[in-house]
Amino acid sequence: MSDPIRIKRYPNRRFYAGHTKSYVSMADIEALIRNGANVEIVDSQTGEDLTRQLLVQIIAERHPEKMAMFPTAMLHAMLRANDAVASFLQDYFRNSLAYLDYLHQHGAAGTLTQPVHWMKAWLDRWSQPADKGDSDSREPRDAAGDAGPALLERISQLEDRIAELERDRDRSA
C-alpha cells in the first residue's frame, strides 16, 4: 500500500496538500479517496491526526444516504458503550474491513469455493495486537509464523477481562 497523501488543515480551516503544493477543498479530498488514494489529514499547529474526524464529516455532510448503513440502534449502542463494548465494536469493524479487503482483492467467487482462505485472512487480522503500530493499518500479516501464539495470547487476555468484569458485577450486586 502506498504512503498516504499528507494534507494539513490550517486555522482558517483551509486544507493544503503538499503533493500538489496547493490548497484543496473537502470535495477534492473526497475525489482523491474515490480515486484510490489514502489521505492523512493533520492539524498544522498541533500535528493532531484529524483524518477520521474529516472522513466522518465528508460522509455525514456529502453522503447522508451512506449513514443509513449504520442502524439507529447501533448508533445508540455506540454512544452508550463502555470501554469493553467500544473495544469489541472497534475489533468487529476492523475485522469486517479485513474481510472486505480480502473479498476485494480475491473476488467474491473465489471465496465461495475456498472459504478457508477468507477465514485465514480474518484470523490473521484478528490476531494482530491492537496496540501494535497504527490501529487502522490493514497490511496483511503472514500467519504461518506467529498467528497461533498471538491468537492464544489474545484469547487469554479476553478471558482475563471477562473474569474481571464478572468480579466487578458480582461486587456491585
ROMIKE-778799 format. One record per residue (C-alpha): residue in one letter; x, y, z. Coordinates in steps of 0.1 Angstrom, whole numbers, padded with zeros to 4 digits, always signed. Example, Ala and Ser with C-alpha at 12.3 -4.5 7.8 and 13.67 -1.06 7.14 Angstrom:
a+0123-0045+0078s+0137-0011+0071
***
This chain:
m+0000+0000+0000s+0014+0034-0009d+0021+0061+0016p-0009+0083+0024i-0011+0118+0009r-0005+0142+0038i-0029+0172+0040k-0025+0199+0066r-0055+0218+0080y-0047+0254+0089p-0065+0275+0115n-0085+0292+0087r-0100+0257+0081r-0082+0255+0047f-0065+0223+0036y-0031+0223+0020a-0019+0192+0000g+0018+0190-0001h+0019+0166-0030t+0004+0193-0053k+0016+0223-0033s-0019+0238-0034y-0050+0243-0013v-0077+0216-0017s-0114+0215-0007m-0133+0187+0010a-0146+0178-0024d-0110+0175-0037i-0101+0153-0007e-0131+0131-0014a-0121+0128-0051l-0086+0117-0040i-0101+0090-0019r-0125+0079-0045n-0096+0076-0069g-0079+0051-0046a-0056+0074-0026n-0052+0072+0012v-0050+0106+0029e-0037+0117+0063i-0051+0150+0075v-0033+0167+0103d-0036+0199+0122s-0009+0223+0110q-0002+0237+0145t-0006+0206+0168g+0001+0178+0144e-0031+0161+0157d-0044+0134+0133l-0078+0147+0120t-0083+0120+0093r-0111+0101+0110q-0129+0132+0120l-0128+0146+0085l-0138+0114+0068v-0168+0111+0091q-0177+0147+0082i-0174+0141+0045i-0197+0111+0048a-0222+0129+0071e-0224+0161+0050r-0219+0149+0014h-0233+0113+0016p-0261+0112+0042e-0275+0081+0024k-0244+0062+0034m-0251+0069+0070a-0282+0046+0066m-0258+0016+0067f-0255+0022+0104p-0288+0013+0120t-0301+0037+0146a-0299+0010+0173m-0262+0006+0165l-0256+0044+0168h-0274+0043+0202a-0252+0014+0213m-0220+0031+0202l-0229+0062+0222r-0238+0041+0253a-0208+0018+0250n-0184+0014+0279d-0147+0006+0272a-0152-0031+0268v-0181-0028+0243a-0163+0000+0224s-0132-0022+0221f-0154-0051+0208l-0171-0028+0183q-0137-0015+0172d-0124-0050+0167y-0156-0060+0149f-0153-0032+0124r-0116-0037+0119n-0122-0074+0112s-0151-0067+0089l-0128-0044+0069a-0102-0072+0067y-0128-0095+0052l-0140-0069+0028d-0103-0062+0017y-0099-0099+0011l-0131-0100-0010h-0120-0070-0030q-0085-0085-0036h-0096-0120-0045g-0132-0116-0058a-0163-0130-0042a-0164-0161-0064g-0130-0173-0051t-0141-0170-0015l-0172-0191-0021t-0152-0220-0034q-0125-0218-0008p-0139-0204+0025v-0107-0214+0043h-0088-0186+0027w-0112-0158+0038m-0113-0173+0073k-0075-0174+0074a-0074-0137+0063w-0099-0128+0090l-0080-0147+0117d-0047-0132+0106r-0062-0097+0110w-0079-0106+0143s-0047-0119+0158q-0028-0087+0153p-0021-0069+0187a-0044-0038+0189d-0016-0017+0204k+0010-0025+0177g+0016+0005+0155d-0013+0022+0137s-0046+0006+0147d-0060+0014+0113s-0032-0003+0094r-0047-0030+0073e-0015-0046+0059p-0018-0084+0057r+0002-0105+0081d+0019-0138+0075a+0001-0162+0097a+0025-0191+0093g+0049-0179+0119d+0032-0163+0149a-0006-0162+0144g-0012-0192+0166p+0006-0179+0198a-0007-0144+0192l-0042-0158+0189l-0038-0178+0221e-0024-0148+0239r-0054-0127+0228i-0079-0153+0239s-0061-0155+0273q-0064-0117+0276l-0101-0117+0267e-0107-0145+0293d-0090-0125+0320r-0110-0094+0310i-0143-0114+0312a-0133-0127+0346e-0125-0092+0358l-0159-0079+0345e-0177-0107+0362r-0160-0100+0396d-0169-0063+0392r-0205-0073+0385d-0207-0096+0415r-0193-0069+0438s-0218-0043+0427a-0247-0067+0430
***
